[in-house]
Amino acid sequence: MTQTDNSTSLFQSLWNAADILRASMDANDYKSYLLGLIFYKYLSDKLLMAVCDNLDEPFDSLSQALTVYTENYADPDVKEDLIDVLEDELGYVIDPMLTFASLVDSIHQESFQLEDLAQGFRDIEQSNEAFENLFEDIDLYSKKLGTTPQKQNKAIAQVILALNDLDLAGHNGDILGDAYEYLIGQFASDSGKKAGEFYTPQAVSHLMTQIVFSGRENQKGFTLYDPTMGSGSLLLNAKRYSHQASTVSYFGQDNKTSTYNLARMNMILHGVATENHHLRNGDTLDEDWPNTEPTDFDGVVMNPPYSQKWAASAGFLQDARFAPYGVLAPKSKADFAFLLHGYYHLKHNGVMAIVLPHGVLFRGNAEQKIRKHLLEEGAIDTIIGLPANIFYNTSIPTTIIILKKNRVSKDVFFIDASKEFDKGKNQNVMTDDHIDKILATYRDRQTEDKFAYLASFEEIVENDYNLNIPRYVDTFEEEPVVPLTELADKLAETDKEIAETTAKLEEMLGQLVGTTPEAQAELEDFLANTLRKSKLSVVNLP
């Protein structure tokens, strides 16, 4: 099966499963059920395949693998060693009767019990620290699933069947990321404005990650940090662009428990070793983290919530992240607070890429002071203007800001990529060609007419530290000069069209007849005034 076929199968299964739940709950709720059950199926299917591999038993289907597992699990001479191998290799064990494949069988036999799935969740969560509380967002006994236990049982059973045909082992992409992106795209009206706030479109993720890894693709032990990680998809793009992906260490945090757990699932789905991912459920701005080694990183990637409110209390002026700037980001807009947090945790030779709204480039007061400090330090390396309407939660245009430490120069490279997109049904789409063009321009760092400009620090000072892209990249296109003779011809043609239309209108109006003498008199008066105004309009045309 091709990647396209896999994606189609995933999306169709999600649509079918969502159709079962969305009548009684919104997307923020059913998203947790769907993604959680996909993850459970992944763990279950992976375990069945691992059993057959370790026992050297061939299998053609998950049902056959389940039979192999059930028989050997029941054999006391084999069971203990098999469990030890699975725990060592996978980090968890699921009872044969609680595997996803077995639950499907019980649904067909009309013997499925919701408690079996709940027990499967508990067994995985208790297997080791890496899986602790992974399924806590999935309330299998919620009234939203049904007002009675029987209805709740039936709803979950139907969702399980809808997801049963998914070949998760054969899906080469970011399973949860693909699933999440599809859900937000298809059910945006259900999910509300905030549902997509922590998901970065893959095109933007690919661009940011390639910039962060540029020239360092072969570096071993690369450390990557995302302080607003959401589903973890932005972090996990490192696997695509690092040539030493197995040695990359991932650090990330998110203040929402549901997305923190989603990121943990995503790490496991991508086969990231437990010792290589360090994720935390916490508020990035309120409490600095990491605060123990390592505290700085080779790369920082961020797509924080835009213009979010934050505490901005006076005590933060003593915080090492913000103290050097003498002012704090305004309470109503935490954009620069997020940026300074990420920059603080960047190594002296690291690269940071952050997506923010354009306002950070030109707003005044405290934000201007922070921007000035960063520019005088040479921290802002590149600014890339992105197209509008490429994110699921906002249609506003955004910008990627690239920051580096210890730069020799204080110049800033501007790229206006606002027109680098294909028009989509709901969102605009950046293709690989668009990304390649931007990336090549970023690496070349040369002025390109109407697309890129290398601004000296002196120019930026002259502009009062305003980094608004149109001040540096002139994309104005002059209207072509039209000869007067051509204008006269067009005007004559327009006059002719107006005259023909007026004649047709007069003919149609002349066919009207009043149904009473009074109505006829009123109609004639109306026609006389209308026709007079029509002729005056034609006469007075410029």
C-alpha positions in Angstrom: 0.0 0.0 0.0 1.4 3.4 -0.9 1.7 6.4 1.4 -1.3 8.1 -0.4 -3.4 4.9 0.1 -2.4 4.8 3.8 -3.4 8.5 4.2 -6.7 7.9 2.4 -7.5 4.9 4.6 -6.6 6.9 7.8 -8.7 9.9 6.8 -11.7 7.7 5.8 -11.5 5.8 9.1 -11.3 9.0 11.1 -14.3 10.4 9.2 -16.3 7.3 10.0 -15.3 7.3 13.6 -15.9 11.0 14.1 -19.3 10.6 12.5 -20.3 8.4 15.4 -19.2 10.9 18.1 -19.7 14.4 16.7 -23.5 14.4 17.2 -23.0 14.3 21.0 -19.7 16.2 21.5 -17.4 18.8 19.9 -14.1 18.1 18.2 -12.0 18.9 21.3 -13.7 16.0 23.0 -13.9 13.4 20.3 -10.4 14.2 19.2 -9.1 12.7 22.4 -11.1 9.5 21.9 -10.0 9.0 18.4 -6.3 9.7 18.9 -6.2 7.7 22.1 -7.8 4.7 20.5 -5.5 5.0 17.5 -2.6 4.9 19.9 -4.0 1.9 21.8 -4.4 0.1 18.5 -0.8 0.9 17.5 0.6 -0.4 20.8 -1.6 -3.5 20.5 -0.8 -4.3 16.9 2.9 -3.7 17.5 2.8 -6.1 20.5 1.2 -8.9 18.4 3.8 -8.5 15.7 6.6 -8.5 18.2 5.2 -11.8 19.7 5.3 -13.5 16.3 8.8 -12.1 15.6 10.2 -13.3 18.9 8.6 -16.7 18.6 9.6 -17.0 14.9 6.0 -17.6 14.0 4.8 -16.5 10.5 1.5 -14.7 10.4 -0.7 -13.2 7.6 -3.1 -11.2 9.7 -3.5 -9.7 13.2 -6.1 -12.3 13.9 -3.5 -15.0 13.3 -1.0 -13.2 15.4 -3.5 -12.9 18.2 -4.0 -16.7 18.0 -0.3 -17.3 18.4 -0.1 -14.9 21.3 -3.1 -16.4 23.1 -1.8 -19.9 22.8 1.7 -19.1 24.0 0.4 -16.8 26.8 -1.6 -19.7 28.1 1.5 -21.9 28.2 3.1 -21.5 31.6 6.5 -22.7 30.2 6.5 -19.9 27.6 4.5 -17.1 29.2 7.0 -15.8 31.7 9.9 -15.6 29.3 7.6 -14.1 26.6 6.5 -11.3 29.0 10.1 -10.6 30.0 11.1 -10.2 26.3 8.1 -8.0 25.5 8.7 -5.7 28.6 12.3 -5.4 27.7 11.7 -4.7 24.0 8.5 -2.7 24.1 8.2 -1.5 27.7 4.7 -2.8 28.1 2.5 -5.9 27.9 -1.2 -6.3 27.1 -3.2 -9.3 28.1 -4.2 -11.2 24.9 -7.9 -10.7 25.8 -7.4 -6.9 26.0 -5.6 -6.4 22.7 -7.4 -4.2 20.1 -7.8 -7.3 17.9 -9.4 -9.3 20.7 -11.8 -6.4 21.6 -12.9 -6.3 17.9 -13.7 -10.1 18.1 -15.7 -9.5 21.3 -17.7 -6.8 19.6 -18.6 -9.1 16.7 -19.6 -11.7 19.3 -21.6 -9.1 21.2 -19.7 -9.7 24.4 -17.6 -6.5 24.4 -17.4 -4.8 27.8 -16.1 -1.2 28.2 -14.3 -2.3 31.3 -12.0 -4.5 29.3 -10.7 -1.5 27.3 -10.4 0.5 30.6 -8.3 -2.3 32.0 -6.1 -2.3 28.9 -5.5 1.4 29.4 -4.6 0.9 33.1 -2.3 -2.0 32.3 -0.3 0.1 29.8 -0.2 3.1 32.1 1.1 1.0 35.0 3.7 -0.9 32.9 6.4 1.8 33.4 6.9 5.5 34.0 7.0 6.4 30.3 3.3 5.4 30.0 2.0 6.9 33.2 -1.4 8.7 32.8 -1.3 8.5 29.0 -5.0 7.8 28.6 -6.3 10.1 31.4 -8.1 12.4 28.9 -10.3 9.5 27.7 -13.4 9.2 29.9 -14.9 5.9 28.8 -17.9 6.5 31.1 -18.7 10.0 30.0 -22.4 10.9 29.6 -21.4 12.5 26.3 -21.0 8.9 24.9 -24.5 8.0 26.1 -26.8 8.4 29.0 -26.6 4.8 30.0 -23.7 2.3 30.3 -25.2 0.3 27.4 -25.1 3.4 25.1 -21.6 4.2 26.2 -20.5 0.6 25.5 -22.2 0.8 22.0 -20.6 4.1 21.1 -17.0 3.0 21.9 -17.6 -0.3 20.2 -18.6 1.4 17.0 -15.5 3.7 17.1 -13.3 0.7 17.6 -14.8 -1.0 14.5 -14.4 2.2 12.5 -10.7 2.3 13.3 -10.1 -1.5 13.0 -9.0 -1.6 9.3 -6.2 0.9 9.9 -2.7 -0.4 9.0 -0.8 1.7 11.5 2.4 -0.2 11.1 2.4 0.5 7.4 1.7 4.3 7.8 5.0 5.9 7.0 4.1 9.4 8.1 3.3 11.1 11.4 0.3 9.1 12.3 -1.1 11.2 15.1 0.1 14.4 13.4 -1.6 13.4 10.1 -4.8 12.4 12.1 -4.8 15.6 14.1 -4.3 17.8 11.1 -7.1 16.0 9.3 -9.5 16.4 12.2 -8.8 20.1 12.6 -9.1 20.6 8.8 -12.4 18.7 8.4 -14.2 19.7 11.6 -12.9 23.2 12.1 -16.5 24.5 12.6 -17.0 21.9 15.4 -13.6 22.3 17.0 -13.7 26.1 17.4 -11.0 28.7 17.0 -8.7 27.3 19.7 -8.6 23.7 18.6 -5.7 24.1 16.2 -3.6 26.5 18.2 -0.9 24.0 19.0 -0.6 22.4 15.5 1.9 23.7 13.1 1.2 22.8 9.4 3.7 20.4 8.1 5.0 22.7 5.4 5.9 25.3 8.0 7.4 22.6 10.3 9.6 21.4 7.4 10.9 24.8 6.6 11.7 25.7 10.3 13.4 22.3 10.9 15.5 22.5 7.8 16.7 26.0 8.8 17.6 24.8 12.3 19.5 21.8 11.0 21.1 23.6 8.0 24.7 22.6 7.9 24.4 20.4 11.0 22.5 17.5 9.5 25.4 15.1 10.4 25.8 16.3 14.0 25.5 13.5 16.6 23.7 14.1 19.9 21.8 17.2 18.6 19.5 18.6 21.3 16.2 20.2 20.2 13.8 22.1 22.4 10.2 23.2 21.8 8.8 25.1 24.9 5.2 25.1 23.4 5.3 21.7 21.8 1.6 20.8 21.4 1.4 17.5 19.7 5.2 17.2 19.3 5.0 17.1 15.5 7.3 20.2 15.1 9.9 18.5 17.2 9.6 15.2 15.4 10.5 16.6 12.0 14.1 16.2 13.2 13.8 12.6 12.2 13.3 13.7 8.6 16.2 16.1 8.4 18.9 14.8 10.8 21.2 12.2 9.4 21.8 11.1 13.0 18.2 11.0 14.0 18.6 8.2 16.5 21.0 10.4 18.5 18.7 13.5 18.7 17.4 14.4 22.1 14.0 16.0 22.3 13.0 18.5 25.0 9.5 20.0 25.2 6.7 21.1 27.4 3.1 22.2 27.1 0.7 23.5 29.7 -2.3 21.5 28.5 -2.3 17.9 29.8 -4.2 16.6 26.8 -1.6 17.9 24.3 1.3 16.9 26.6 0.0 13.3 26.5 -0.5 13.5 22.8 3.2 14.5 22.4 4.2 11.6 24.5 2.2 9.2 22.4 3.8 10.8 19.3 7.3 10.1 20.6 6.4 6.5 21.2 4.8 6.1 17.8 7.9 7.5 16.2 10.1 5.0 18.0 12.0 7.6 19.9 13.9 5.9 22.8 12.6 6.7 26.2 16.0 8.2 27.2 15.9 10.5 24.2 12.7 12.4 25.0 12.2 14.7 28.0 8.7 16.2 28.0 7.0 18.2 30.7 3.5 19.3 31.5 3.9 22.9 32.7 3.5 26.6 31.9 6.5 27.8 29.9 6.3 31.4 31.0 5.3 31.1 34.7 8.1 28.7 35.6 11.4 28.4 33.7 12.2 24.9 32.4 14.6 23.1 32.0 16.4 24.4 35.1 18.8 21.5 35.4 21.4 20.3 32.8 21.0 20.6 29.9 19.5 24.1 30.0 20.6 25.2 26.5 20.1 23.5 23.2 21.5 23.2 19.6 18.1 24.1 18.2 14.9 25.8 19.4 11.6 25.6 17.5 8.4 27.3 18.6 4.9 28.0 17.4 3.4 29.6 20.5 -0.2 30.8 20.9 -0.3 34.3 19.3 -0.7 37.4 21.4 -1.7 35.4 24.5 -2.2 37.2 27.8 0.3 36.4 30.6 1.1 37.6 34.1 3.9 40.0 33.3 4.3 40.7 37.0 7.2 42.9 38.2 9.0 39.8 39.7 9.7 38.6 36.1 12.2 41.5 35.8 14.5 39.5 38.0 14.0 36.4 35.9 17.2 35.6 34.0 15.2 35.1 30.8 13.8 38.6 30.8 16.1 40.7 33.1 18.7 41.8 30.4 16.0 43.7 28.4 14.8 45.9 31.3 11.1 45.6 30.3 8.6 42.8 29.9 6.3 41.9 27.1 2.9 43.5 27.6 0.3 41.6 29.6 -2.0 41.5 26.6 0.7 40.0 24.2 3.1 37.4 25.4 4.7 37.0 22.0 8.1 38.4 23.0 8.0 36.6 26.4 7.8 33.3 24.5 10.6 34.5 22.1 12.9 35.5 24.9 12.3 32.2 26.8 13.4 30.2 23.7 16.3 32.5 23.0 17.5 32.2 26.6 17.7 28.4 26.2 19.7 28.6 22.9 23.3 27.5 22.8 25.9 30.1 21.8 26.2 28.5 18.4 22.5 27.4 18.2 19.7 28.3 15.8 16.2 29.2 16.8 13.1 29.5 14.6 9.8 30.9 16.0 6.5 31.6 14.3 4.7 34.8 15.5 2.2 37.4 14.1 3.7 40.4 12.2 2.9 42.8 15.1 6.2 41.8 16.8 8.1 43.3 13.9 6.8 46.9 14.4 4.8 47.4 17.6 6.1 50.1 19.9 6.7 50.7 23.6 8.1 47.7 25.5 8.1 45.5 22.4 10.2 48.1 20.6 12.7 48.2 23.4 13.0 44.4 23.4 13.4 44.4 19.6 16.0 47.1 19.8 18.0 45.2 22.4 17.9 42.0 20.3 19.0 43.9 17.1 21.8 45.7 18.9 23.0 42.3 20.1 22.8 40.9 16.5 20.3 38.2 17.7 17.8 38.6 14.8 19.3 36.9 11.8 16.4 36.4 9.3 12.7 37.3 9.0 10.5 35.3 6.7 7.0 36.6 5.9 4.6 33.6 5.4 1.4 33.6 3.4 -1.9 34.4 5.0 -4.4 31.6 5.8 -2.0 28.7 6.1 -2.8 27.9 9.8 -6.0 26.2 11.0 -6.7 28.6 13.8 -6.0 31.9 12.1 -6.1 33.5 8.7 -3.6 36.3 9.5 -0.2 36.2 7.9 2.6 35.2 10.2 6.4 35.4 10.2 9.2 33.1 11.0 12.0 34.8 13.0 15.4 33.2 13.0 17.6 34.0 16.0 21.3 33.2 16.6 23.8 34.1 19.3 27.3 35.5 18.9 26.8 36.7 15.3 29.6 38.8 13.8 27.2 41.0 11.9 24.0 42.8 13.0 22.4 42.8 9.5 19.0 41.2 9.1 17.9 39.2 6.0 14.3 39.7 4.9 12.4 37.2 2.8 8.8 38.1 1.6 7.3 34.6 1.0 3.7 35.9 1.3 2.9 34.8 -2.2 4.5 31.4 -2.0 1.4 29.3 -1.8 -1.2 27.4 -3.8 -4.8 28.3 -3.1 -6.6 25.5 -1.2 -10.3 24.9 -0.4 -10.1 26.0 3.2 -6.4 26.9 3.7 -3.7 28.1 1.5 -1.0 25.5 1.0 2.8 25.8 0.8 4.3 23.1 -1.4 7.8 21.6 -1.4 8.7 23.9 -4.3 7.8 26.9 -2.2 9.8 25.6 0.7 12.8 24.8 -1.5 12.8 28.3 -2.9 12.6 30.0 0.5 15.3 27.7 1.9 17.7 28.3 -1.0 17.2 32.1 -0.6 17.8 31.8 3.1 21.1 30.0 2.5 22.2 32.3 -0.3 21.5 35.4 1.8 21.5 37.7 -1.2 19.1 40.5 -2.1 16.6 39.4 -4.7 14.3 41.8 -6.4 10.8 41.8 -4.9 11.6 38.7 -2.8 14.5 39.2 -0.4 16.7 42.0 1.0 19.8 42.1 3.2 19.4 45.1 5.4 22.4 46.6 7.2 22.1 47.5 10.9 22.4 51.2 9.9 19.3 50.9 7.7 17.4 49.3 10.6 18.4 52.1 13.0 17.2 54.6 10.4 13.9 52.8 10.4 13.7 53.2 14.2 14.1 49.4 14.7 11.0 48.8 12.8 11.2 45.4 11.0 8.0 45.5 9.0 8.9 43.5 5.9 7.5 46.0 3.2 10.0 48.6 4.5 12.8 46.5 3.2 11.3 44.2 0.4 9.6 46.3 -2.2 7.0 44.1 -3.9 5.1 47.0 -5.6 4.2 46.3 -9.2 3.4 49.3 -11.4 0.2 49.1 -13.3 1.0 48.9 -17.1 0.4 52.2 -18.9 -2.6 51.9 -21.3 -2.5 54.1 -24.4 -5.2 56.8 -24.7 -6.4 55.4 -27.9 -7.0 52.0 -26.3 -8.8 53.7 -23.4 -11.0 55.6 -25.8 -11.9 52.4 -27.6 -12.8 50.7 -24.3 -14.9 53.7 -23.3 -16.8 53.6 -26.6 -17.4 49.9 -26.2 -18.7 50.5 -22.7 -21.0 53.3 -23.9 -22.4 50.9 -26.5 -23.0 48.1 -24.0 -24.8 50.6 -21.7 -27.0 51.9 -24.5 -27.9 48.3 -25.5 -28.7 47.3 -21.9 -30.8 50.5 -21.5 -32.8 49.7 -24.6 -33.5 46.2 -23.4 -34.6 47.6 -20.0 -36.9 50.1 -21.6 -38.5 47.4 -23.7 -39.1 45.2 -20.7 -40.5 48.1 -18.7 -42.8 49.0 -21.5 -44.5 45.6 -21.3 -45.6 46.3 -17.7 -49.4 47.0 -17.2 -51.1 48.2 -14.0 -54.0 46.1 -12.8 -56.0 49.2 -11.7 -56.2 52.8 -13.1 -54.4 54.0 -10.0 -51.7 51.4 -10.4 -51.4 52.2 -14.1 -50.9 55.9 -13.3 -48.3 55.1 -10.7 -46.5 52.8 -13.1 -46.4 55.4 -15.9 -45.0 58.0 -13.5 -42.4 55.5 -12.3 -41.4 54.6 -15.9 -41.1 58.3 -16.9 -38.8 59.1 -14.0 -36.7 55.9 -14.5 -36.2 56.4 -18.2 -35.3 60.1 -17.7 -32.7 59.2 -15.1 -31.4 56.4 -17.3 -30.9 58.8 -20.3 -29.3 61.4 -18.0 -26.8 58.8 -16.7 -25.8 57.9 -20.2 -25.4 61.5 -21.3 -23.3 62.3 -18.2 -20.9 59.4 -18.5 -17.3 60.7 -18.3 
